């Protein structure tokens, strides 16, 4: 859910660019999967926990720092 907002911020487009948000979503999910596998090496945590935590932090950052 955060990928379109980050893509709009990165590309500085007035709307949400579909190609950029798709690519950024794939990168974020891949990074979350890599972290979920390697974060606690003998144990594996679900990728949903990692992506939810990262997405929640990003959305909080967007809500607090976005100018009106």
Backbone bond lengths (Angstrom), bond angles and torsions (degrees), N, CA, C in turn:
res aa  C-N    CA-C-N  psi(-1)  N-CA   C-N-CA  omega(-1)  CA-C   N-CA-C  phi
1 X - - - 1.439 - - 1.526 111.51 -
2 X 1.305 117.46 -18.31 1.455 120.15 -178.08 1.529 111.90 -91.90
3 X 1.324 117.69 -17.81 1.463 121.26 -176.27 1.538 113.04 -59.57
4 X 1.341 119.98 -44.68 1.471 117.90 178.23 1.524 113.44 -62.91
5 X 1.329 116.22 -37.66 1.460 119.03 -179.80 1.522 111.46 -69.12
6 X 1.319 116.13 -40.07 1.471 119.05 176.65 1.521 111.22 -67.97
7 X 1.325 117.28 -37.55 1.465 120.37 178.18 1.523 110.87 -64.05
8 X 1.326 116.41 -39.70 1.467 119.63 177.65 1.516 110.87 -65.78
9 X 1.329 117.15 -37.09 1.462 121.16 178.47 1.526 111.10 -69.04
10 X 1.339 116.52 -42.07 1.459 120.64 -178.09 1.523 111.65 -69.38
11 X 1.337 117.18 -43.46 1.467 120.03 -177.44 1.520 113.14 -84.16
12 X 1.324 116.99 -13.49 1.463 122.74 -177.84 1.525 112.19 56.13
13 X 1.328 115.27 35.92 1.458 121.46 178.80 1.526 109.20 -87.62
14 X 1.339 117.22 151.14 1.462 118.85 178.45 1.532 112.51 -69.32
15 X 1.321 117.08 -30.98 1.462 121.21 177.33 1.511 110.33 -109.64
16 X 1.315 115.59 -170.43 1.462 120.28 178.35 1.522 108.64 -95.68
17 X 1.331 119.10 113.31 1.461 121.55 179.83 1.534 110.83 -75.29
18 X 1.343 117.92 120.81 1.465 120.03 -175.28 1.527 114.01 -64.67
19 X 1.311 118.03 -42.04 1.468 120.03 -177.71 1.528 111.06 -66.81
20 X 1.302 117.15 -42.07 1.465 120.52 -179.78 1.526 111.36 -68.25
21 X 1.328 117.56 -39.17 1.466 118.96 179.82 1.523 111.13 -70.76
22 X 1.334 117.85 -33.46 1.465 120.58 176.20 1.522 110.43 -66.37
23 X 1.314 116.92 -46.39 1.467 120.67 -179.99 1.524 111.20 -64.65
24 X 1.311 117.39 -41.81 1.458 120.72 179.71 1.522 111.08 -67.86
25 X 1.314 117.80 -35.96 1.460 120.95 176.11 1.516 111.88 -64.23
26 X 1.333 116.85 -40.49 1.466 120.53 177.94 1.524 110.99 -65.77
27 X 1.315 117.29 -40.33 1.466 120.81 178.35 1.528 110.96 -65.97
28 X 1.326 116.83 -42.20 1.463 120.05 179.89 1.531 111.42 -65.52
29 X 1.324 117.25 -40.90 1.459 120.00 179.03 1.522 111.47 -67.99
30 X 1.313 117.34 -39.64 1.466 120.54 177.18 1.520 111.42 -64.97
31 X 1.311 116.83 -41.53 1.464 120.03 177.71 1.525 110.90 -66.25
32 X 1.313 117.01 -39.27 1.460 120.16 176.80 1.511 112.30 -64.88
33 X 1.331 117.33 -38.30 1.463 121.14 177.52 1.528 110.71 -66.01
34 X 1.311 116.25 -42.24 1.461 119.79 178.43 1.531 111.11 -63.06
35 X 1.320 116.57 -43.13 1.462 120.12 177.97 1.520 111.63 -65.91
36 X 1.332 117.19 -38.87 1.463 120.26 -179.41 1.522 111.12 -65.39
37 X 1.309 117.45 -33.64 1.459 120.48 179.11 1.520 112.17 -78.51
38 X 1.317 118.03 -33.77 1.458 121.28 -172.21 1.525 114.84 -105.71
39 X 1.322 118.26 -10.84 1.461 120.54 -174.27 1.523 111.72 -63.08
40 X 1.300 117.90 -53.69 1.454 123.16 174.78 1.519 106.06 -114.55
41 X 1.291 116.30 90.96 1.457 122.97 -165.60 1.528 116.30 -50.67
42 X 1.305 121.78 -50.29 1.467 116.94 -179.19 1.528 112.56 -72.35
43 X 1.320 117.96 -22.50 1.461 122.22 179.98 1.516 109.50 -108.51
44 X 1.309 116.50 151.77 1.456 120.93 173.85 1.521 108.14 -114.37
45 X 1.317 115.86 131.38 1.454 119.94 176.52 1.518 108.32 -105.26
46 X 1.314 118.80 153.42 1.459 120.58 -179.25 1.533 111.53 -63.78
47 X 1.308 115.05 141.46 1.467 119.99 -179.04 1.529 110.57 -65.18
48 X 1.315 117.23 -25.96 1.458 120.47 178.09 1.514 113.19 -63.29
49 X 1.322 116.70 -33.74 1.464 119.43 176.98 1.520 111.74 -67.09
50 X 1.308 116.00 -41.00 1.470 120.18 -179.50 1.530 110.09 -68.63
51 X 1.331 117.17 -46.37 1.465 119.43 -177.90 1.529 111.24 -69.13
52 X 1.330 117.93 -34.59 1.465 120.10 177.25 1.524 111.19 -66.59
53 X 1.323 116.45 -41.00 1.465 119.73 178.51 1.529 111.22 -65.91
54 X 1.325 116.06 -45.49 1.470 119.52 179.66 1.527 111.12 -66.64
55 X 1.318 116.75 -41.65 1.465 120.38 179.22 1.511 112.19 -65.77
56 X 1.330 116.35 -39.51 1.455 119.48 177.72 1.521 112.31 -63.80
57 X 1.325 115.36 -41.98 1.472 118.44 177.48 1.527 111.84 -65.09
58 X 1.318 116.72 -40.34 1.475 119.95 178.99 1.519 111.35 -66.16
59 X 1.327 117.79 -41.72 1.463 119.71 178.48 1.520 112.02 -66.41
60 X 1.319 117.25 -38.05 1.459 119.31 175.14 1.519 111.11 -62.64
61 X 1.336 115.32 -41.02 1.465 118.89 177.82 1.527 110.94 -63.09
62 X 1.339 117.30 -43.09 1.451 120.44 179.33 1.536 111.75 -64.34
63 X 1.317 116.56 -38.98 1.466 119.35 -179.28 1.517 112.82 -70.15
64 X 1.324 117.17 -34.19 1.465 118.83 -176.43 1.521 112.78 -86.12
65 X 1.309 118.69 -28.42 1.472 120.41 -174.34 1.519 114.46 -105.85
66 X 1.319 118.73 -4.27 1.474 120.27 179.67 1.518 109.90 -72.58
67 X 1.300 116.06 131.87 1.461 121.41 177.70 1.525 109.53 -81.65
68 X 1.291 116.56 143.90 1.466 121.64 -177.50 1.486 113.43 -73.87
